[in-house]
Amino acid sequence: MDYPLVLEKIEPYRILYLAIPVTAYQSFFWRDLPQLAIQTYRLKLMVYEPKNEVILQWIE
């Protein structure tokens, strides 16, 4: 969690997203513990399909 702190000091206008492959999002990130971490740390997610290099979803 150090990177967001440093980024905020250096470039506070940037918005940081955690990029997640769609398979990981579908198989893991909907579970209780990852959802709790997302809410607690106010993570923003970008879900993508790696083979075709397509962004599928932005989650604020």
N, C-alpha and C positions, 0 to 999 in steps of 0.2 A: 504494500500500500504506500510505499515511498514515492513511486513515480507520480501519482496524482498530486502529491504535495509539492514536489519539485516543479512540475509542469505549471502549477498554479502560480508559483513565485516567478517563474521565468516568462511564461506566456499565458497570463490569466484569461485572455479572450478565447483560448482554444477550448473545445469541448472534447473530452476523452470518452471514447467508446471501447468496450471490450469486444473484440471480434471473435465470434464463435461459429465454427462450422455447423451447418444445419443438423447433422447427425448427432453431434454432441448436445445441441440444444434440445432436440427431440428425446434423447435418451437420458439426459442428466439434469438439465437446467430447470425442468418443471417440478423437480422433487422439492420437498420441504426445506432441506438445509440450503441448497443453492438459492432458493427463493428468499429465504431469510437473509442470506448474505447480500443478495441484490438489493433488498429493501434497506437493510442496516447501513450498507455503504453507499446507497443511492447510485448504484452502477447503471450506466447506460450501455445497452447491448446493440451490436450489429450482427445479425445472423446472415451467414453467407453460404453459398454453394461453391465449394472449392474447385470442383472439376471444370465448371464453366465460368468461374470467377464472377459470379452474380450475387449482388446483395439482395437478400430476400426480405429482410425486415429490419427496421430501426426501432428499438424499444427504449423509450425515455424512462 
